[in-house]
Amino acid sequence: MSNKKKELIKLTINLVIIIIGFYVLYKVISMPIGFWSVKTNRINCPYGLEGNQSANLIVKYVDSPYCFWCWVEEPILKRAVATKGNLFMLERYDIRYCDDIVMKYGFSGTPSFVFALRNSSKEFAHMGFIPEETLNSVICDLSGGCDRQHDS
């Protein structure tokens, strides 16, 4: 067999392997989030509570340890809890394990938020990064507890 035929066979085999690899990757990625959930860990949803647990405003935060924007959001949340934690309760949910909240609000990525008032059925869901100024504004507006001249 000539070198050209051997190279053509090698190239064809490599191409078939690449196509199969992309197909398998596509199938894995397209599986529903709930498929990957470890059902035994659902008891840990939420996995963390911060702030004032009796506050009227509840902020549900859905994150992932693999999410770049969650890494950026984390110090913003820590500052919000440190400065305004008396106005809200922060509940933390891991998207990998807490499929109930993911399915309920239709989240497909992280970070994601749900803002809810304890004695109301109204909730506001947001998928994506929230800048610090916007988060502070939402906390102040929904809780009604910020002094606009000194807090923002």
N, C-alpha and C positions, 0 to 999 in steps of 0.2 A: 504494500500500500504506500502511496506517495505521501510526502510530507504535507502537501496541500490537503489531501483527504483527511489525514490525521488531525490537522489544525481545524478543519471544518467540523469534524466530529466533536472535538474538544469544545469548540465554540457553541455548537448546538446543545451539547450536554450542559454547559454552563448557563446558557440561555434558558433551558428548560428548568434548571434548578432555581434560577432567579425568579422565573415566573411562578413556580410552585411556592417559593418563599414569600413572594408578595401576596399570593392568594391566601396562604395560611395567616399571614399578618393581618390582612383585611378581615378575615373571618374572626380572628381573635379580637380585634379592635371593635368590630360591629356587634359583639355580644352585649346584651343589656347589662347595665350596671349591677342590677340585682343578682345576676349570674355569679359575679365575682364576690358577692358579700359572704362573709363567714357568719352564718346564722347564729352561731354560739356567742358572737360578740355583740349582737344586737342589744343585749342588756346594757351595754356601755354607751347607749345613745340617749342623751348627750354624754360625751366623755368628760366634759368639764363645765363647771358653773363658776361665773365670776361676777363681781359687782353686787348690787343689792338684790337679794333673792326675793324680797317682798315688793320690789318696785313694780309700778304699773306697766312700764315699757319692757318688753322682752325682745332681745335681739338674738335671733338664731343664726349662727355662723357656720357655714359648711365649708370645710377645707380639705386639703390633701397634703401629705408630706412631700409630694412630688411637684407641687404647684409653685412656679416662680412668683406669680402675683400674690399667692398666700404668704410667701416669705416677705414680700414688700408690705402686705397688709398687717402682718403681725405686730410690728412696733407701733403702728397707728392704733390698733385695738388696745395694746397695753397702755398707751398714753390716755386713751379714752376712758378706760377702766380706772386709771390712776386719778384722772381729773374730774370725771363725771360719773364714776361708778355708783354713786348714790342715786342716780337718776334711772338706771336701767340694770337689767340682769342680762348677762351674756351667756348663752348656751352654745357650746362647741360640739359640732358633729363632724365625723370623718366620713367623707363621701364613699369610701370603700366599704364601710360596714353599716352605715345608717341609711339603708335604701328606702325606709318608710318616708322620711322627709324628702329624699331625692325624688321619689315617685310622686308624692303628694304635690310638690311644687313644680315638677317637670324640669328640675335642674339637670344639666348635662355637663357641667363643668364647675370649676372652683376658681376663685372664691365665690360663694353665693350667700345671700342674706335673706332673712325674713324678719320684718319688723311687725310686732304685734302688741296690741294693748290688752292687758290681762282681762278686763271686763268687756271686751268687744269682740265681735266675730270678724271685724275688718283686719286684714293683714296685707302687708305690702311685701312682695318678693322681688328681689333684685339679683341678677346673675352677673358677676364681674366685679372687678376692683372698685372700691370706693375711696376717693381721695380723703385725706384727713379733714379738710375744711367742710366737705360735704357730709361726712359721717357725723361730725360735731353738730352741724346744722340740723340734721335729721334727728339726732338724739335730743337736742334742745327743743325743736318744734314738737316732736311727738310726746316728750315727757312734760313739756311746759315748765321746766324747772330751771332754765338758765336765765341769768341776768344779762340781757343783751348788751349792756354797756361794758360789762367786765368779762363775759364769757362768749366765745364764738366757736 
